[in-house]
Amino acid sequence: MTVSSWLWSIQGAATLGLIWGIMALGVYLTYRVLHYSDLTVDGSLTLGGAISAVCVASGMQPILAILVATVGGMLAGTITGVLHTKFKIPDLLAGILTQFGLYSINLRIMGKANFGLLNQITLFSQIKDMGVPSKWAGFIVGLLFIIILVVMIYCFFGIEIGCALRATGNNPDMVKAMGGNTKAYIVLGLVIGNGLVAMSGAFLAQYQGYADINMGVGTIVIGLASIMIGEVLFSKRTYFHRLFGVVIGSVVYRIIIAVVLRISMNSNWIIKITSDDMKLITAFIIILALCAPNIKEYFQAKFSKEDQ
């Protein structure tokens, strides 16, 4: 187990972290900004991957396929938003119903449970053809789009409609008192959030070379893990730093997973950790991230008493 192999393993994990970071931004928008528990995202990510894979296989330009997939995710978010705001279905149930329906829709789109992109032209293969080393193509694409998206989201929240969207999550009564339509803002937030999640799925399908019907399972949990880690690292920063913190949280999460798996495979541990244990590791990471502020406050209070 050489140093170079470790570095490449971490670099690969960071690339996945950037791609999943787009999804984390979408979850952050609904969960933290709107304070809306949206379970649509598990289906939206798969929807984005399915649309992207089928479009690329049909000869569409990869970047255009990603945009089409993003629109698909936005439509899924619209359905959830309408079910919640117009038909008064609770937020959790509205997301579950949309996610449940998306399973069949995704199967219809792909025609099978797994849709491969072997020998197909993807965005990452196009970057490689430009002379970029294959191991760095994914990282460069992911980093570029993350920077663009974070800047766009930050600027969006600086304009009037973006401020109203944030206010809807923090104080909906105030928005109503000022004549704002909170229902419309909730739908808008779900549209943007699920669009980002589907975009992440589109990138992921092109990066790994296939779309799978189960690729979105656990998306909401991974998104929450990224948010929690990001908030621990950037708890008292500006809003711009918080957005980047979500992405950093996604990268850190993926690196933790990669390091734990690699150590387990190359050690004499009694219990070997495999990919089947990812949900347990994720749960542990989220619990640790949630407990970190309380643990920090406990030790700070303890040390301050000792100093006195």
C-alpha positions in Angstrom: 0.0 0.0 0.0 2.1 2.9 -1.3 1.7 6.6 -0.7 0.7 7.2 -4.3 -2.1 4.6 -4.2 -3.4 6.4 -1.1 -3.3 9.7 -2.8 -5.1 8.4 -5.9 -7.7 6.8 -3.6 -8.3 10.1 -1.8 -8.4 12.0 -5.1 -11.0 9.6 -6.5 -13.1 10.1 -3.3 -12.8 13.8 -3.6 -14.1 13.7 -7.2 -17.1 11.7 -6.1 -17.5 14.2 -3.2 -17.7 17.1 -5.7 -20.3 15.3 -7.8 -22.4 14.4 -4.8 -21.8 17.9 -3.5 -24.2 19.2 -6.2 -26.8 17.0 -4.7 -25.9 18.2 -1.2 -26.5 21.8 -2.3 -30.0 20.8 -3.5 -30.8 19.1 -0.1 -29.4 22.1 1.7 -31.8 24.3 -0.2 -34.8 22.4 0.9 -33.7 21.1 4.3 -31.9 24.1 5.7 -33.2 27.1 3.7 -36.9 26.1 3.4 -36.9 23.8 6.5 -38.7 21.3 4.3 -38.1 17.5 4.7 -38.1 16.5 1.0 -37.8 12.8 0.4 -38.2 13.2 -3.4 -34.5 13.5 -3.8 -33.9 9.7 -3.7 -36.0 9.4 -6.9 -34.7 12.7 -8.4 -31.1 11.6 -8.4 -31.9 8.3 -10.2 -34.2 10.3 -12.6 -31.3 12.6 -13.5 -29.0 9.6 -14.0 -31.5 7.7 -16.1 -32.3 10.7 -18.4 -28.7 11.6 -18.8 -27.7 8.0 -19.7 -30.5 7.5 -22.2 -29.9 10.9 -23.9 -26.1 10.3 -24.2 -26.8 6.8 -25.6 -29.1 8.3 -28.2 -26.4 10.7 -29.4 -27.2 13.9 -27.6 -24.3 16.1 -26.5 -23.4 15.2 -22.9 -23.7 18.7 -21.5 -27.2 19.0 -23.1 -28.1 15.6 -21.6 -27.2 17.0 -18.2 -29.4 20.1 -18.7 -32.4 17.9 -19.8 -31.9 15.7 -16.7 -31.9 18.8 -14.6 -35.2 19.9 -16.1 -36.6 16.4 -15.3 -35.6 16.8 -11.7 -37.2 20.2 -11.6 -40.5 18.7 -12.8 -40.3 16.1 -10.0 -39.8 18.9 -7.5 -42.8 20.7 -9.0 -45.0 17.6 -8.5 -44.0 17.4 -4.8 -44.5 21.1 -4.3 -48.0 21.0 -5.9 -49.0 18.0 -3.8 -48.0 19.8 -0.7 -49.2 23.3 -1.3 -52.3 22.8 -3.4 -53.6 19.4 -2.1 -52.4 19.9 1.5 -50.5 16.6 1.5 -47.9 16.6 4.4 -44.4 17.3 3.2 -43.0 13.9 4.0 -45.8 12.0 2.4 -45.7 14.2 -0.7 -42.1 13.4 -1.2 -42.6 9.7 -0.6 -45.4 9.6 -3.1 -43.4 11.3 -5.8 -40.3 9.2 -5.0 -42.5 6.1 -5.2 -43.9 7.0 -8.6 -40.4 8.0 -9.9 -39.2 4.4 -9.4 -41.5 3.2 -12.2 -40.8 6.2 -14.3 -37.1 5.7 -14.1 -37.5 2.0 -15.1 -39.6 3.2 -18.1 -37.0 5.7 -19.1 -34.1 3.2 -19.0 -36.1 0.1 -20.1 -34.1 -2.0 -17.6 -32.7 -1.8 -14.1 -29.2 -0.9 -15.2 -28.3 1.2 -18.3 -24.6 1.1 -19.3 -22.7 3.8 -21.2 -19.8 1.6 -22.5 -18.0 3.2 -25.4 -20.4 6.2 -25.3 -19.1 9.8 -25.4 -19.6 11.5 -22.0 -18.6 14.9 -20.7 -15.7 13.3 -18.9 -14.4 11.5 -22.0 -14.6 14.8 -23.9 -12.4 16.4 -21.3 -9.9 13.5 -21.6 -9.8 14.0 -25.3 -8.7 17.6 -24.7 -5.5 16.2 -23.2 -6.5 16.3 -19.5 -5.2 13.2 -17.7 -8.0 10.7 -17.2 -7.6 10.6 -13.4 -8.0 14.4 -13.2 -10.9 14.9 -15.7 -13.6 14.1 -13.2 -12.1 16.3 -10.5 -11.7 19.3 -12.8 -15.2 19.0 -14.1 -16.7 18.6 -10.7 -14.7 21.5 -9.2 -15.6 23.8 -12.1 -19.3 23.2 -11.9 -19.3 23.4 -8.1 -17.7 26.9 -8.2 -20.2 28.0 -10.9 -23.2 26.7 -8.9 -22.2 28.0 -5.6 -21.7 31.5 -7.1 -25.0 31.3 -8.9 -26.9 30.2 -5.7 -25.2 32.9 -3.6 -26.1 35.6 -6.2 -29.7 34.2 -6.4 -30.2 34.5 -2.7 -29.0 38.1 -2.9 -31.8 39.2 -5.2 -35.4 39.9 -4.1 -37.0 36.6 -5.0 -34.0 34.7 -3.4 -34.4 36.7 -0.2 -38.1 36.0 -0.1 -37.3 32.3 -0.5 -35.0 32.3 2.4 -37.5 34.3 4.5 -40.2 31.7 3.7 -38.1 29.1 5.5 -37.2 31.4 8.5 -40.4 33.4 9.0 -43.3 32.5 6.6 -45.8 34.7 8.6 -43.6 37.8 7.8 -43.6 36.9 4.1 -47.4 36.6 4.1 -47.7 39.9 6.0 -45.7 41.6 3.2 -47.9 40.1 0.5 -45.6 37.3 -0.5 -46.9 33.9 -1.7 -45.2 31.4 0.5 -46.7 28.5 -1.4 -45.1 29.6 -4.6 -41.8 30.1 -2.9 -42.0 26.6 -1.4 -42.6 25.1 -4.9 -39.8 27.2 -6.3 -37.4 25.9 -3.7 -38.4 22.3 -4.4 -38.0 22.9 -8.1 -34.4 24.3 -7.7 -33.4 21.7 -5.1 -34.6 18.7 -7.1 -33.1 20.2 -10.2 -29.7 20.2 -8.5 -30.1 16.7 -7.2 -31.0 15.4 -10.7 -28.0 17.3 -12.1 -25.8 15.5 -9.7 -27.3 12.2 -10.8 -26.7 13.1 -14.4 -23.0 13.8 -13.7 -22.7 10.7 -11.6 -24.1 8.5 -14.4 -21.7 9.9 -17.0 -18.8 9.7 -14.5 -19.3 6.0 -13.5 -20.5 4.9 -16.9 -23.9 3.7 -16.1 -27.2 4.5 -14.5 -28.8 2.1 -12.0 -32.3 2.0 -10.6 -31.0 1.9 -7.1 -28.3 4.6 -7.5 -30.4 7.1 -5.5 -31.1 5.0 -2.5 -30.0 6.8 0.6 -29.5 10.2 -1.2 -31.3 12.2 1.6 -29.1 10.6 4.3 -25.9 11.3 2.3 -27.0 14.9 1.7 -27.7 15.3 5.4 -24.3 13.9 6.3 -22.7 16.4 4.0 -24.7 19.3 5.5 -23.9 18.3 9.1 -20.2 17.9 8.4 -20.1 21.3 6.6 -21.9 23.0 9.5 -19.4 21.6 12.0 -16.5 22.9 9.9 -18.2 26.3 8.9 -20.6 26.9 11.8 -20.1 30.6 12.2 -19.2 31.7 8.8 -20.9 33.8 6.1 -23.7 32.4 3.9 -21.2 32.0 1.1 -18.9 29.9 3.2 -21.8 27.8 4.3 -22.6 26.9 0.7 -19.0 25.9 0.2 -19.1 24.1 3.5 -21.8 21.8 2.3 -19.6 20.8 -0.7 -16.6 20.4 1.6 -18.7 18.2 3.9 -19.6 16.0 0.9 -15.9 15.7 0.0 -14.9 14.9 3.6 -17.7 12.3 3.9 -16.4 10.5 0.8 -12.8 10.7 1.9 -13.8 9.2 5.3 -15.6 6.3 3.6 -12.7 5.7 1.2 -10.1 5.8 4.1 -12.1 3.4 6.3 -12.6 0.9 3.5 -9.0 1.1 2.4 -7.6 0.6 6.0 -10.0 -2.3 6.5 -9.0 -4.1 3.3 -5.3 -3.7 4.1 -5.3 -4.6 7.7 -5.9 -7.5 10.0 -9.1 -6.3 11.5 -11.3 -9.0 13.0 -14.4 -7.6 11.3 -13.8 -6.5 7.7 -15.7 -3.4 6.6 -17.2 -3.7 3.2 -19.5 -1.5 1.0 -22.4 -3.2 2.7 -21.6 -1.3 5.8 -21.9 2.1 4.3 -25.2 2.9 5.9 -23.8 2.1 9.3 -20.8 4.3 8.7 -23.0 7.1 7.4 -25.2 6.9 10.5 -22.2 7.1 12.7 -20.8 10.1 10.8 -24.1 12.0 11.1 -24.4 11.2 14.8 -20.9 12.4 15.4 -21.5 15.6 13.4 -24.7 16.2 15.4 -23.0 15.6 18.7 -19.9 17.6 17.9 -21.3 21.1 18.9 -22.5 19.7 22.2 -19.2 18.0 22.9 -17.3 21.1 22.0 -19.5 23.3 24.4 -19.0 20.7 27.2 -15.2 20.8 27.0 -15.2 24.6 26.6 -17.3 25.0 29.7 -15.2 22.5 31.6 -11.9 24.2 30.7 -13.3 27.7 31.4 -14.3 26.6 34.9 -10.8 25.1 35.5 -9.2 28.4 34.4 -11.4 30.3 37.0 
